[in-house]
Amino acid sequence: MNVFKTTSTQACRLLHWLPQRSLTYKSALSLDHLYPQSSLKLTTQTKPDRSASDKFSGYIPMDQVSVTYSRSAGPGGQNVNKVNTKVDLRFNVQSASWIHDDIKSKLLEKYKSRLTKDGFLVFKSDSTRSQQLNLADCLNKVRECILAASYEAPPVSEETLEKIRKRHERAARERLMEKRHKSQLKSDRRSPNVEL
């Protein structure tokens, strides 16, 4: 008897008995296993779409960025009082040679609440107890802000504008009809004026 000859139904039965595996591999040292109750979003960042912005490559030169570390607030026991884990990252937008001039003007306009009087754009992170993870989080915030400022919305077509105009007209018409209906209901509730 040949053990290796199996029919398709026998193969299906064999596969049915095999334990179900997930298709992705997770190490025993993955963040999900190390911190199962964590609410932090410590995942590998997806690479931003470079085709959207040819003016910014995603590279941030560390010699043109000022990074300071300080004591973080929040829970952490004595570790919070001993270790400088909070990251304060700042750079001068006008003197940043690694950002295109168009993006600089948009950054100044869009993030003026984060600017200091000297023209420095400030980013802070104390989401983890690790100095390096907080620095990576700050750098990612800088990249996201620059990419958001460099994004240009595509032009709106005539058809889309017409659809929006019709939608606004219909909404106004329905609002006025509802208003007339409520007015009629209220007038019907009033007692009739009878003159003798």
Contacts in CASP RR format, 6 or more apart in sequence:
PFRMAT RR
TARGET T0000
AUTHOR 0000-0000-0000
METHOD contacts of the structure
MODEL  1
MNVFKTTSTQACRLLHWLPQRSLTYKSALSLDHLYPQSSLKLTTQTKPDR
SASDKFSGYIPMDQVSVTYSRSAGPGGQNVNKVNTKVDLRFNVQSASWIH
DDIKSKLLEKYKSRLTKDGFLVFKSDSTRSQQLNLADCLNKVRECILAAS
YEAPPVSEETLEKIRKRHERAARERLMEKRHKSQLKSDRRSPNVEL
6 14 0 8 1.000
26 32 0 8 1.000
26 33 0 8 1.000
27 33 0 8 1.000
31 38 0 8 1.000
31 42 0 8 1.000
31 43 0 8 1.000
35 42 0 8 1.000
40 127 0 8 1.000
40 128 0 8 1.000
42 128 0 8 1.000
42 133 0 8 1.000
45 140 0 8 1.000
48 58 0 8 1.000
48 143 0 8 1.000
48 144 0 8 1.000
48 147 0 8 1.000
50 57 0 8 1.000
52 147 0 8 1.000
52 150 0 8 1.000
52 151 0 8 1.000
53 146 0 8 1.000
53 147 0 8 1.000
53 150 0 8 1.000
53 151 0 8 1.000
55 99 0 8 1.000
55 100 0 8 1.000
55 102 0 8 1.000
55 103 0 8 1.000
55 150 0 8 1.000
56 99 0 8 1.000
56 100 0 8 1.000
56 103 0 8 1.000
56 146 0 8 1.000
56 147 0 8 1.000
56 150 0 8 1.000
58 143 0 8 1.000
58 146 0 8 1.000
58 147 0 8 1.000
59 98 0 8 1.000
60 98 0 8 1.000
60 139 0 8 1.000
60 142 0 8 1.000
60 143 0 8 1.000
61 98 0 8 1.000
64 91 0 8 1.000
64 95 0 8 1.000
64 96 0 8 1.000
64 97 0 8 1.000
64 98 0 8 1.000
65 89 0 8 1.000
65 90 0 8 1.000
65 91 0 8 1.000
65 142 0 8 1.000
66 89 0 8 1.000
66 90 0 8 1.000
66 91 0 8 1.000
66 120 0 8 1.000
67 87 0 8 1.000
67 88 0 8 1.000
67 89 0 8 1.000
67 135 0 8 1.000
67 138 0 8 1.000
68 87 0 8 1.000
68 88 0 8 1.000
69 84 0 8 1.000
69 85 0 8 1.000
69 86 0 8 1.000
69 87 0 8 1.000
69 88 0 8 1.000
69 131 0 8 1.000
70 84 0 8 1.000
70 86 0 8 1.000
70 88 0 8 1.000
71 80 0 8 1.000
71 81 0 8 1.000
71 83 0 8 1.000
71 84 0 8 1.000
71 85 0 8 1.000
71 86 0 8 1.000
72 80 0 8 1.000
72 84 0 8 1.000
72 85 0 8 1.000
72 86 0 8 1.000
72 126 0 8 1.000
72 129 0 8 1.000
73 80 0 8 1.000
73 86 0 8 1.000
73 126 0 8 1.000
74 80 0 8 1.000
76 129 0 8 1.000
79 129 0 8 1.000
80 129 0 8 1.000
83 129 0 8 1.000
83 131 0 8 1.000
84 131 0 8 1.000
85 126 0 8 1.000
85 128 0 8 1.000
85 129 0 8 1.000
85 130 0 8 1.000
85 131 0 8 1.000
85 134 0 8 1.000
86 124 0 8 1.000
86 125 0 8 1.000
86 126 0 8 1.000
86 134 0 8 1.000
87 124 0 8 1.000
87 125 0 8 1.000
87 126 0 8 1.000
87 131 0 8 1.000
87 134 0 8 1.000
87 135 0 8 1.000
87 137 0 8 1.000
87 138 0 8 1.000
88 122 0 8 1.000
88 123 0 8 1.000
88 124 0 8 1.000
89 122 0 8 1.000
89 123 0 8 1.000
89 124 0 8 1.000
89 125 0 8 1.000
89 135 0 8 1.000
89 138 0 8 1.000
89 139 0 8 1.000
89 142 0 8 1.000
90 116 0 8 1.000
90 120 0 8 1.000
90 121 0 8 1.000
90 122 0 8 1.000
90 123 0 8 1.000
91 120 0 8 1.000
91 121 0 8 1.000
91 142 0 8 1.000
92 118 0 8 1.000
92 119 0 8 1.000
92 120 0 8 1.000
92 121 0 8 1.000
93 99 0 8 1.000
93 104 0 8 1.000
93 107 0 8 1.000
93 108 0 8 1.000
93 115 0 8 1.000
93 119 0 8 1.000
93 120 0 8 1.000
93 121 0 8 1.000
94 104 0 8 1.000
94 119 0 8 1.000
96 104 0 8 1.000
99 107 0 8 1.000
99 146 0 8 1.000
100 150 0 8 1.000
102 150 0 8 1.000
103 146 0 8 1.000
103 149 0 8 1.000
103 150 0 8 1.000
106 149 0 8 1.000
106 150 0 8 1.000
107 121 0 8 1.000
107 145 0 8 1.000
107 146 0 8 1.000
107 149 0 8 1.000
108 115 0 8 1.000
110 145 0 8 1.000
110 148 0 8 1.000
110 149 0 8 1.000
111 121 0 8 1.000
111 145 0 8 1.000
111 149 0 8 1.000
114 121 0 8 1.000
114 122 0 8 1.000
114 123 0 8 1.000
115 121 0 8 1.000
115 122 0 8 1.000
116 122 0 8 1.000
121 142 0 8 1.000
121 145 0 8 1.000
123 138 0 8 1.000
123 141 0 8 1.000
123 142 0 8 1.000
123 145 0 8 1.000
124 138 0 8 1.000
125 134 0 8 1.000
125 135 0 8 1.000
125 137 0 8 1.000
125 138 0 8 1.000
125 141 0 8 1.000
126 134 0 8 1.000
127 133 0 8 1.000
127 134 0 8 1.000
127 137 0 8 1.000
128 134 0 8 1.000
128 137 0 8 1.000
END
